[in-house]
Each structure stands twice: as C-alpha cells, then as structure tokens.
Amino acid sequence: MNILLIGSGGRESALAWKINQSKKLTKLFITPGNAGTSSFGENVDLPINDFETIKTFVLKNHIQMVVVGPEDPLVNGIHDFFASDNELKNIGVIGPKKIAAQLEGSKDFSKAFMERNNIKTAAYKTFDKNTLEAGFQFLDSIEPPYVLKADGLAAGKGVLIIDNVDEAKAELKEMLTNSKFGKASDKVVIEKFLKGIEVSVFVLTDGESYVILPEAKDYKRIGERDSGLNTGGMGSVSPVPFANKVFMDKVEKEIIQPTINGLKKEGIDYTGFIFFGLIKVDNEPWVIEYNVRMGDPETESVVPRIKSDIIELFEAVISKTLNNTTIEIDERFAVSVMLVAGGYPGEYQKGDSIKNIETINDSFVFHAGTKINNNNEIITNGGRVIAVTSYGNTMIEALVKSISSAEKIEFQGKYFRKDIGKDLL
C-alpha cells in the first residue's frame, strides 16, 4: 500500500517511524516532512492546503491512503475534498471531515457540542465585538483567574489565563476589536478556570466504535518545574500514573462514549483520531478541549507504546470494522524530551548544524524542526528541534535514558528540560 502522510513535525516523525514498520506498507511519502522523516519514506514538497496539487500527486503515485497529521488541512476540508471527488473518493483518509474538525477549529462549536451532550466542561459564554460590554459584565460575575480563548485556530497561542479583571477586559477588547489573533479571535470564549492536573487521552475511531490509545501528559512551560513561558511542548510521558483504571473507566463512560454517541446522533461522520485534553478535578475528569488529531509532543511517547500494526488499525477505521479490532500496548514507560533552539519560545535562529544523532542507540530520535541543507547536513529549522524518546520499566529509567541521549546531541543554543514526569512521582 502506498501512503501519503501530511505534516512536518515531531508528531509526523513518530507516525512515519510507526507506519514504516508495517508489513502492509509498499511506499510512504511525507509532505513536506523533515530531515528525520526522510529515513522512513520519501519527502515531497507539496503545499498542504493546496488540495488540487495533492490530488495530482496522489493519482500519479497511486496513493491508497492519506494520513493527515496537523489540524489545518482538516479544518480546511481536505477529507471533504477527497470524498466529493470521483477520482479520489475511494482513497481512505485518516482525519475527520470539515464539520467534525470544528471540534478543534471552533472553541464555541466544541463547547456547545459538549453542553448538548452532557459532557463535563467548564461553564462558559461566547462573545463577539458586538457583545463586548456583555463580555465585561460576564468577567465581573466570575472569580479569577479568567480564561479567554480565541474561537478559531491560533497556532496554539489563542488561550490566555489572567488573574486581574481589568487586564482580562483589556485583553478581551484586544482580541475582539483589534484582532489580536486575527480572524481566530472574531469570537472569544470566556470560561471558568478549572484547577487540577491535566492529562491527554486519545482514541482512534471509525465513527461507530473506537480503540483507546495510551494516555500521556505533556509539559508546556519552557522552564523546569513548569516555570516561564508557554511553548508548543517540552516533552511528554506515557503512561500517566494517576490515570488508573478507576479514572480511565470514568473517562470512557462520561467523556469518550458521550462524544462518539453525540457525533453519531448529530449525523457527524468521524474517521480518525480524537484528542481529549482533560483535567482531573477532585478525581473527576473534565474536558478542557478537543483536538481532531494526535498531540505533539504526546505522539512521541504514545506511538512507541502501540505494538499493533498501525496500518491495520487505519484500514479498520476506513472500512468501519474497528469493533473487530483489538489494540496491543507496550506496558513500559516512554518519556520524550524535546530539544529546543536557544531563545525559544521567543526569537531563535535557524540553520545551525546538528551533530551526533547517529551515536544515539538507546533512544528514538524523532525530528521536529529540522531539514537537510545543500551540503547534506542536518540543520535546525524550528524552535522545537528534536524529540528524544526512551523506554523504561519505570518512568525515571526512561527519563534518565532520554536525558543521556539528549546530552549527546549537539547544536548551537540547545536547551531541554530534565524534569519531564518528575511531578508525577
């Protein structure tokens, strides 16, 4: 089977590594990919939101399945494009259609969906520039801290948590009247703050049934002990010790099943991954957000724990036979540590040579922001550069291996956190 994987980050690097292991794979293409994905298939430089160009490539290369890594093409309707095209409609797409992708593409849509389907989430209201004064009044009526979320996709930057009500009002005005996050903040969701500990839960669904993938916890702050600025993710760990059977049974009964049933009830056909961003409050799971794809950097610790053939799972999704499928999970811990460029998440430079990757033999090296230059050297090409993942019989064993491997890799300004998962001990 020929497969096209769309994306260029650490998530796609881990997915490419896993897809490449399948006995069902003939050839894997990755667009645009990175220096790491080229080890598992052929990188091709296609604009990921130019569906006509993707169509031409897919037909020319006899692609039989498309796996969509990032959210953008999904929210823009790549699955709908394939389904409505006579030449493409029989090609399986892993990733939901446009209406279902609104679970991530619109905070207002997802909150209303949860409300309709009795799924626990923080109380909220949605405002636009015409209801700015009502937004101010709502802020006055709730306790700090105040959570402001741009309705649309804002590249992970559209959520603000603010302690001061006057500052929250000023930011609300910036978002709604001065387009702080562009069109993404044409509407803003204000919700009550939930205090607890977060966990990411993933399912793969064919719209009728589902399999639950390993859960993970990611670490967003740049500094040790969760200090400093937010990033795209500094690492992840799987499994999560507090997500025990009692807790996960609640997650399945109170969140996963009502979500799948709600999609069916509302006539929304869903094929692909659902990411549940959860928070545990007094032993109860609440939903912070949905994503319609795998998370990054969680994928880098979740995918190595999946022992099943991932193409077989994807085929079951496309044929809607997932109810006949079981998933085999590795019991070991996997800890992923993200190596980032100096200055990230502020200004950072690209183009620095990366050395010693080939010396790593006790960990997986998943590339995120890398590329190969004209001299055939691997160089930095983003803020988050490389994810190093290791197995261990304990979390600390896996963490120590990842840190040891991370220390061997060299590039200008390299930085990584050494405390991933330690808060869970």
Secondary structure by P-SEA (a helix, b strand, c coil): cbbbbbbbcaaaaaaaaaaaacccccbbbbccccccccccbbbbbccccaaaaaaaaaaaacccbbbbcccccccccaaaaaaaccccccccccccccccccccccaaaaaaaaaaacccccccccccccaaaaaaaaaaaccccbbbbcccccccccbbbbccaaaaaaaaaaacccccccccccbbbbbbbbbbbbbbbbbbbcccbbbbccccccccccccccccccccccccccccccccaaaaaaaaaccaaaaaaaaaaacccccbbbbbbccccccbbbbccccccccaaaaaaccccccccaaaaaaaaaacccccbbbbbccbbbbbbbbbccccccccccccccccccccccbbbbbcccccccccbbbbcccccbbbbbbcccaaaaaaaaaaaaaaccccbbbbbcccccccc
